Amino acid sequence: MATVRPPKIWIAVILGIFLQPFVFLYVNRPRLFWPYLLAALVVAAVDWYLVLGLHLLFSLICPLHACWIIRRGKSLLPRRWYSRVWVVIGFYLGLMLGVMLVRAFLYEPYAVPSASMHPTLVEGDVVIVQKWGFAQAALFGHALPGAEAVAPERLQCGEVYVFYPADRDELYVKRLMALPGDVIAITEQGVVINGEKLPSQRLSDTDISLYAETAEGESYRIQYLKDAPPREARTFRVPEGRYFFLGDNRDNSDDSRHWGSVPAERIVGEVVAVVPN
């Protein structure tokens, strides 16, 4: 049943600072809530990408606007069920829980920290990782308890994945090159999988040599440093339940050549989109 008790300014200030757009539900203005919420989400996404701190403006604008509404006396209009404090807080917590569940188990953005995936990815690029069907769950870069197995059909050579190496707690983004049971050789002439060299074509040859390489029908670009010392030929057999990853910047990448293949249960997800820096 609707009430005519006016909202309290001190509650509006607290809600506006910490819950931001949700304060407009408290002051009985749902038509303001939706555009403010959309604007806050857009600004939060831009802030995450550019680190501008613009989202902090909502902690000032929202309480001021809510207090202005109360001062004008419009709050004496009949107030609806959604204007109760506990309902507003419940809506906010529900939205935050939904966002966390999506990021933990469905999709999550990550910023590329290094040059190891040049020329495909550069520092500051944001990759969107699809996590459903993979064993290792992660939220905001922190590992969560995962399943014991990953669906093998989710892993395909030539695609890019995000994962935790076996003995490290930081996320890596690399290209999957070899599956369990494969024998992979890194030679001066290129990558050899089970005795067959991956097709590659030179694209340019300046200070950095660019090649188009193909694995399992997936074509992508890799690079070599022209003045890099000769590469020692190395051969690896990928154990069962593990996967071998390389960076596209072949002469400047910390990958499976150095810390070994990655257990299936440590793979977080597949890169499905890239937002360039």
Summary of the structure (lengths in Angstrom):
residues: 277
radius of gyration: 25.4
end to end distance: 51.4
largest distance: 80.1
contacts: 837
relative contact order: 0.14
helix: 34%
strand: 30%
